[in-house]
């Protein structure tokens, strides 16, 4: 048994998790372990190829897909998104983040493609959910991990246009909404669905055969039951997370809609480590775009204003970037993110290391849960 296996086993044995899959790759050397079961009833063991809801570690994949269009010249970083999303051409902004939703001023500048990629479009979730302008946005994106609770793209965009921005475009980092808008922009710019575009341009070239926005009927038994911890720590079935994965949603979420496996995500991470090149030598993404994804794009003030970041972290495109060594695993340049269903994926361009942790227990908040910290510690 290895330290990685023993670490994950400890959290399964104490009831914190029904199961977990952990993977660490250093160059061609890969260690992957699967412990526990697909549910608390311990009926089906987890396997290395078990499927998991990726939640927010979907975001780097969506950013890479949009940057492919930038590389081709179809989309420019400085282009107003209203070219493809005309519903968002004239947003209004609350006068201050604390202002009521009817105290509005016009946007001082258009929302650009780069604003979406850097999560600074003005829509999104701040640390303080009590701010008046957050409520209508939360209601619109109420689906969360329930894929069929969100309206179709055209309806969602029309409703979003009625929601005021919390900040002027480009001024503040806000969570989540920008990644969903990236997916909408990809669909409009290519006249294709986001699932079709990603399948052709990312999943098929990289051999990510188990990745998508839904799960084939014959593979549903590979998708573990999702849970949420109750106030006493007892795991309860997260009903909304467990339904409808057998069919595509009306609005495939670029912020958190993918299902995948540890090995599929490793293939995506290795493409980034290779400067955008697939294992077969096909160039999927330019070296410049990979560099933009994995480099901090925020100002010091924007970093400091969000406790969603840990100390020493910034934001690239689709994921955080470590800019200081605050823990043994926080290597400057480490890129990745964590997802609300207990997932985490990171890569370190300087060393070529990839780590992936997949569980089925909802974990949210700025402080990583103990299992993630221990996972990062033993894979550092």
C-alpha positions as CSV (number, residue, x, y, z in Angstrom):
1,X,0.0,0.0,0.0
2,X,1.2,3.5,-0.8
3,X,0.8,6.8,1.1
4,X,-1.8,7.9,-1.4
5,X,-3.9,4.8,-0.9
6,X,-3.6,4.9,2.9
7,X,-4.6,8.6,3.0
8,X,-7.8,8.1,0.9
9,X,-8.6,4.9,2.8
10,X,-8.5,6.7,6.1
11,X,-11.3,9.1,5.0
12,X,-13.4,6.2,3.6
13,X,-12.9,4.2,6.8
14,X,-14.0,7.1,9.1
15,X,-17.1,7.7,7.0
16,X,-16.1,11.1,5.5
17,X,-16.4,9.6,2.0
18,X,-18.0,6.6,0.5
19,X,-15.1,6.4,-1.9
20,X,-12.4,8.3,-3.8
21,X,-10.2,8.0,-6.9
22,X,-6.8,9.6,-6.6
23,X,-4.2,10.0,-9.4
24,X,-0.7,11.5,-9.5
25,X,1.4,11.6,-12.6
26,X,5.0,12.6,-12.9
27,X,6.0,12.4,-16.5
28,X,5.2,8.9,-17.8
29,X,5.0,7.5,-14.2
30,X,1.4,7.3,-13.0
31,X,0.0,6.2,-9.7
32,X,-3.8,5.8,-9.5
33,X,-5.8,4.3,-6.6
34,X,-9.5,3.7,-6.1
35,X,-10.9,3.1,-2.6
36,X,-14.3,2.6,-1.2
37,X,-17.6,2.2,-3.0
38,X,-20.1,4.1,-5.2
39,X,-22.5,4.6,-2.3
40,X,-22.7,4.4,1.5
41,X,-24.4,1.0,1.2
42,X,-21.0,-0.4,-0.1
43,X,-22.7,-2.4,-2.8
44,X,-20.4,-1.5,-5.8
45,X,-16.6,-0.9,-5.4
46,X,-15.2,2.3,-7.0
47,X,-12.9,1.6,-9.9
48,X,-10.2,3.7,-11.5
49,X,-12.5,4.3,-14.5
50,X,-15.5,5.3,-12.4
51,X,-17.3,8.4,-13.6
52,X,-17.6,11.5,-11.6
53,X,-19.4,14.9,-11.9
54,X,-16.5,17.2,-12.4
55,X,-18.3,20.3,-11.2
56,X,-16.0,23.4,-11.4
57,X,-13.0,21.6,-12.8
58,X,-15.0,21.8,-16.0
59,X,-13.9,25.4,-16.1
60,X,-10.4,24.9,-17.5
61,X,-11.8,22.7,-20.3
62,X,-14.2,25.4,-21.3
63,X,-11.5,28.0,-21.3
64,X,-9.3,25.9,-23.5
65,X,-12.2,25.4,-26.0
66,X,-12.8,29.1,-26.3
67,X,-9.1,29.8,-26.7
68,X,-9.1,27.4,-29.7
69,X,-11.4,29.9,-31.4
70,X,-9.1,32.8,-30.4
71,X,-6.2,30.8,-32.0
72,X,-8.1,30.5,-35.2
73,X,-9.0,34.2,-35.3
74,X,-12.7,33.5,-35.2
75,X,-12.8,35.3,-31.8
76,X,-10.6,38.0,-30.5
77,X,-9.7,38.6,-26.8
78,X,-10.7,42.3,-27.1
79,X,-13.9,41.6,-29.1
80,X,-17.1,42.7,-27.4
81,X,-19.1,39.5,-26.5
82,X,-22.2,41.3,-27.9
83,X,-21.0,40.3,-31.4
84,X,-22.2,36.8,-30.5
85,X,-24.4,37.4,-27.4
86,X,-26.4,40.5,-28.4
87,X,-28.6,40.1,-25.4
88,X,-25.6,41.3,-23.3
89,X,-24.9,44.5,-25.4
90,X,-26.1,47.1,-22.9
91,X,-25.8,45.8,-19.3
92,X,-26.6,48.0,-16.3
93,X,-24.5,48.0,-13.2
94,X,-25.5,48.6,-9.6
95,X,-24.0,51.9,-8.4
96,X,-22.1,50.1,-5.7
97,X,-22.1,46.3,-4.8
98,X,-24.2,47.1,-1.8
99,X,-26.8,49.2,-3.8
100,X,-30.4,47.9,-4.4
101,X,-31.0,46.4,-7.7
102,X,-32.9,49.5,-9.0
103,X,-30.0,51.9,-8.3
104,X,-28.2,51.5,-11.6
105,X,-25.7,53.1,-13.9
106,X,-24.7,52.1,-17.4
107,X,-21.7,49.9,-18.1
108,X,-18.6,52.0,-18.7
109,X,-17.2,49.6,-21.3
110,X,-18.4,46.6,-23.3
111,X,-17.9,43.1,-21.9
112,X,-15.1,41.5,-23.8
113,X,-14.1,37.9,-24.5
114,X,-11.1,38.4,-22.2
115,X,-13.4,39.6,-19.4
116,X,-15.2,36.2,-19.7
117,X,-12.0,34.2,-19.8
118,X,-10.6,36.0,-16.7
119,X,-14.0,35.9,-14.9
120,X,-14.3,39.7,-14.8
121,X,-17.4,40.2,-16.8
122,X,-19.3,41.8,-13.9
123,X,-21.7,38.9,-13.4
124,X,-20.9,36.1,-10.9
125,X,-20.8,35.2,-7.3
126,X,-18.9,37.3,-4.7
127,X,-17.9,36.3,-1.2
128,X,-21.0,38.0,0.2
129,X,-24.2,36.3,-1.0
130,X,-26.3,38.8,0.9
131,X,-25.6,41.6,-1.6
132,X,-28.9,42.6,-3.3
133,X,-27.7,42.0,-6.9
134,X,-26.7,38.4,-6.1
135,X,-30.2,37.2,-5.4
136,X,-31.6,37.4,-9.0
137,X,-28.4,35.9,-10.4
138,X,-28.6,33.0,-7.9
139,X,-32.2,32.4,-8.8
140,X,-31.4,32.3,-12.5
141,X,-28.5,29.9,-12.0
142,X,-30.4,27.9,-9.3
143,X,-29.8,24.6,-11.1
144,X,-26.3,24.2,-9.7
145,X,-25.4,20.6,-10.3
146,X,-28.9,19.6,-11.5
147,X,-28.3,19.8,-15.2
148,X,-32.0,20.1,-16.3
149,X,-33.0,22.8,-13.8
150,X,-31.4,25.6,-15.9
151,X,-33.3,27.1,-18.9
152,X,-32.1,26.7,-22.4
153,X,-29.4,29.1,-23.6
154,X,-31.5,31.7,-25.4
155,X,-33.9,32.0,-22.5
156,X,-31.0,32.1,-20.0
157,X,-29.3,34.9,-21.8
158,X,-32.5,36.9,-22.2
159,X,-33.1,36.6,-18.4
160,X,-29.5,37.3,-17.5
161,X,-29.6,40.6,-19.5
162,X,-32.2,41.8,-16.9
163,X,-29.9,41.1,-14.0
164,X,-27.6,44.0,-13.1
165,X,-23.8,43.6,-13.0
166,X,-22.3,43.7,-9.6
167,X,-19.1,45.4,-10.9
168,X,-18.1,47.3,-14.0
169,X,-16.7,44.9,-16.7
170,X,-13.0,44.2,-16.1
171,X,-13.0,45.5,-12.5
172,X,-13.5,42.5,-10.3
173,X,-13.2,38.7,-10.3
174,X,-16.5,37.0,-9.7
175,X,-17.1,33.3,-9.6
176,X,-18.8,30.9,-12.1
177,X,-21.1,32.9,-14.4
178,X,-18.3,33.8,-16.9
179,X,-17.5,30.2,-17.6
180,X,-21.2,29.5,-18.5
181,X,-21.1,32.5,-20.8
182,X,-17.9,31.2,-22.4
183,X,-19.9,28.0,-23.3
184,X,-22.7,30.1,-24.8
185,X,-20.2,32.2,-26.8
186,X,-18.6,29.0,-28.2
187,X,-22.0,27.7,-29.3
188,X,-23.1,31.0,-30.9
189,X,-19.7,31.6,-32.6
190,X,-19.5,28.1,-34.1
191,X,-23.2,27.5,-34.7
192,X,-22.8,24.2,-32.8
193,X,-23.7,22.9,-29.4
194,X,-21.0,23.1,-26.7
195,X,-21.0,19.2,-26.3
196,X,-20.5,18.7,-30.0
197,X,-17.7,21.2,-30.2
198,X,-15.8,19.9,-27.2
199,X,-16.3,16.3,-28.4
200,X,-14.7,17.0,-31.8
201,X,-12.0,19.5,-30.8
202,X,-10.9,18.2,-27.3
203,X,-12.3,14.8,-26.2
204,X,-11.8,12.8,-29.4
205,X,-8.3,14.0,-30.2
206,X,-7.2,13.4,-26.6
207,X,-8.9,10.0,-26.3
208,X,-11.2,11.3,-23.6
209,X,-13.8,8.6,-24.3
210,X,-15.6,8.9,-21.0
211,X,-16.0,12.7,-20.9
212,X,-19.2,14.5,-21.7
213,X,-22.3,16.4,-20.5
214,X,-24.3,13.3,-20.1
215,X,-23.7,9.6,-19.4
216,X,-24.7,6.8,-21.9
217,X,-27.3,4.5,-20.4
218,X,-25.0,1.5,-20.4
219,X,-22.5,3.5,-18.2
220,X,-24.8,4.9,-15.6
221,X,-23.8,2.3,-13.1
222,X,-20.3,3.8,-13.2
223,X,-21.6,7.1,-11.9
224,X,-21.5,7.1,-8.0
225,X,-24.3,8.4,-5.9
226,X,-23.7,12.0,-4.9
227,X,-23.9,13.1,-1.3
228,X,-23.9,16.2,0.9
229,X,-22.6,16.2,4.5
230,X,-25.3,17.1,7.0
231,X,-24.7,19.4,10.0
232,X,-23.5,16.5,12.1
233,X,-21.2,15.2,9.3
234,X,-23.5,12.4,8.3
235,X,-23.7,11.9,4.5
236,X,-27.1,12.4,2.9
237,X,-28.0,11.7,-0.7
238,X,-27.9,14.9,-2.7
239,X,-31.1,14.4,-4.6
240,X,-30.6,17.2,-7.1
241,X,-27.2,16.0,-8.1
242,X,-28.3,12.5,-9.0
243,X,-30.9,12.9,-11.7
244,X,-31.0,13.3,-15.5
245,X,-27.4,12.5,-16.3
246,X,-28.7,10.1,-19.0
247,X,-29.6,12.9,-21.3
248,X,-28.1,16.2,-22.4
249,X,-29.4,19.3,-20.6
250,X,-31.0,22.2,-22.3
251,X,-28.1,24.4,-21.3
252,X,-24.8,22.5,-21.0
253,X,-22.8,24.3,-18.3
254,X,-19.3,25.3,-19.2
255,X,-18.9,26.2,-15.5
256,X,-19.6,22.8,-14.1
257,X,-21.5,20.4,-16.4
258,X,-18.9,17.7,-17.3
259,X,-18.7,14.1,-16.2
260,X,-15.3,12.4,-16.6
261,X,-12.7,10.0,-15.2
262,X,-9.3,10.5,-13.6
263,X,-7.5,9.2,-16.7
264,X,-9.5,11.4,-19.1
265,X,-8.6,14.5,-17.1
266,X,-5.0,13.4,-17.0
267,X,-5.1,13.4,-20.9
268,X,-6.4,17.0,-20.9
269,X,-3.8,18.1,-18.3
270,X,-1.0,16.5,-20.3
271,X,-2.1,18.4,-23.4
272,X,-1.6,21.7,-21.5
273,X,1.8,20.5,-20.2
274,X,2.8,19.8,-23.8
275,X,2.1,23.4,-24.8
276,X,-1.3,22.5,-26.4
277,X,-0.2,19.3,-28.3
278,X,-2.0,16.0,-28.1
279,X,-0.1,12.8,-27.4
280,X,-0.4,12.0,-31.1
281,X,1.4,15.2,-32.1
282,X,-1.7,17.2,-33.1
283,X,-1.6,20.9,-32.1
284,X,-4.9,21.6,-30.3
285,X,-4.0,24.9,-28.6
286,X,-1.3,27.4,-29.2
287,X,1.6,27.7,-26.7
288,X,0.6,31.3,-26.2
289,X,-3.0,30.4,-25.2
290,X,-1.7,27.7,-22.8
291,X,0.5,30.3,-21.2
292,X,-2.4,32.7,-20.8
293,X,-4.5,30.0,-19.2
294,X,-1.9,29.1,-16.7
295,X,-0.7,32.7,-15.8
296,X,-2.2,35.0,-13.3
297,X,-4.4,37.6,-15.0
298,X,-5.6,39.6,-12.0
299,X,-4.3,42.7,-10.2
300,X,-3.2,42.4,-6.6
301,X,-6.4,44.3,-5.5
302,X,-8.6,41.8,-7.4
303,X,-6.8,38.9,-5.8
304,X,-7.1,40.3,-2.3
305,X,-10.8,41.1,-2.7
306,X,-11.9,37.5,-3.0
307,X,-11.5,35.0,-0.1
308,X,-12.4,32.3,-2.6
309,X,-8.7,32.4,-3.3
310,X,-6.2,31.1,-0.8
311,X,-3.2,33.2,0.1
312,X,-0.7,33.2,-2.7
313,X,-3.2,32.4,-5.5
314,X,-4.3,34.3,-8.5
315,X,-6.5,33.4,-11.5
316,X,-5.6,32.5,-15.1
317,X,-8.3,31.4,-17.5
318,X,-10.5,28.7,-16.1
319,X,-8.5,28.0,-13.0
320,X,-6.3,29.4,-10.1
321,X,-2.6,29.9,-10.4
322,X,-0.3,29.7,-7.4
323,X,2.0,32.7,-7.2
324,X,3.6,32.0,-3.9
325,X,4.6,28.9,-1.9
326,X,2.3,29.0,1.2
327,X,2.1,25.3,1.6
328,X,4.4,22.5,0.3
329,X,2.0,21.8,-2.5
330,X,1.6,25.4,-3.5
331,X,4.4,25.5,-6.2
332,X,4.4,28.9,-8.0
333,X,2.9,28.2,-11.4
334,X,0.6,25.3,-10.2
335,X,-2.6,25.6,-12.2
336,X,-6.0,24.1,-11.5
337,X,-9.1,24.3,-9.5
338,X,-11.5,22.4,-7.2
339,X,-15.1,21.4,-7.8
340,X,-18.1,21.4,-5.5
341,X,-18.6,17.7,-5.8
342,X,-15.3,16.9,-4.1
343,X,-13.1,17.0,-7.1
344,X,-9.7,18.7,-7.7
345,X,-7.2,18.7,-10.6
346,X,-3.9,20.6,-10.8
347,X,-0.8,20.6,-13.0
348,X,2.6,22.1,-12.5
349,X,4.2,23.2,-15.8
350,X,7.7,23.5,-14.3
351,X,7.8,19.9,-13.2
352,X,5.2,18.2,-15.4
353,X,3.2,16.8,-12.4
354,X,-0.5,16.3,-12.5
355,X,-2.8,15.5,-9.6
356,X,-6.5,14.5,-9.8
357,X,-8.8,13.7,-6.9
358,X,-12.4,12.6,-7.5
359,X,-15.0,12.0,-4.8
360,X,-18.8,12.1,-4.8
361,X,-19.3,14.3,-1.7
362,X,-20.2,18.0,-2.0
363,X,-17.4,20.2,-0.7
364,X,-17.7,24.0,-1.0
365,X,-16.1,27.0,0.5
366,X,-12.7,28.8,0.3
367,X,-11.0,26.4,2.7
368,X,-10.2,23.0,1.2
369,X,-11.5,20.0,3.2
370,X,-9.1,17.9,5.1
371,X,-9.1,15.1,2.5
372,X,-7.9,17.5,-0.2
373,X,-5.2,19.0,1.9
374,X,-3.9,15.5,2.8
375,X,-4.1,14.4,-0.8
376,X,-2.0,17.4,-1.9
377,X,0.4,16.8,1.0
378,X,1.1,13.2,0.0
379,X,1.4,14.0,-3.7
380,X,3.5,17.1,-3.3
